[in-house]
Amino acid sequence: MIYIKYFTKQITLLFFLTFLTPSFAQKGELDAKSFFDSIQSKKIQLLDVRTSSEFSQGHIAGSFQADWNNFDQFKERVASLDKHKPLYIYCLAGSRSAAAQKWLIKEGFETVFNLRGGINSWNLEDLPLEGKKEVKQLTLVEFQSSLPKDKTVLVDIGAEWCPPCKKMAPIVEKISKEHPVIYLDGGSQTQLVKELAVNSFPTFIAFKNGTELKRITGICSEEALKKLLD
């Protein structure tokens, strides 16, 4: 009878672990509003894993900065953090901080939360940033009225500190010799980026008469970009 009770307890425990494990794993990633609520506590650490240039464009108040892409710097800076204290991390879109999260957990950090969608999702929720440079924000109407009326134009939305944007630059420059291209600094024109529903950089949108035709996001081929303008 004792054995049966013990076995029943083990099955019950296994049942709860099976169903709780997925939700527990999901807690390692928070949406912007949940992330904001969580970091109001003074008993947490906050880490921006973007570059110093990105950081200077605007960061969450109270953040430390350690560039994940500069791994030697990253290791040196996080070495002073408390592995037993909850750590909240973020980047531009969530991928660098997700990679950093895995490494930090492997290195013994007990609790690490990643901001899902990064600063892009943070901006979409109109949450506050510190040190952000004030730039006159274009409205959607102003932007659309500035576009050529008689031809299809490619709008390249990115930022100077965006690695994929830099990688795409030679292709975009080549296309600009044959087709009109407008560059939009998504890092500063955050309101317009939100109105255009741009969630990551680079995003390429073909417009004609102020109306969007097609778009493509991320690194792509020259042929793919040209198809947007067909």
PEVENZI-V934726 format. One record per helix or strand. SS is the DSSP state (H for helix, E for strand). FROM is the first residue (numbers start at 1). TO is the last residue. Records with the same first field share a line. If there is no record, write none. Layout:
# PEVENZI-V934726
SS = FROM-TO + FROM-TO
This chain:
# PEVENZI-V934726
H = 2-26 + 32-38 + 52-56 + 71-78 + 95-106 + 118-124 + 140-146 + 163-176 + 190-195 + 222-228
E = 29-30 + 45-48 + 59-59 + 64-65 + 87-90 + 112-115 + 130-130 + 153-158 + 181-185 + 203-208 + 211-217
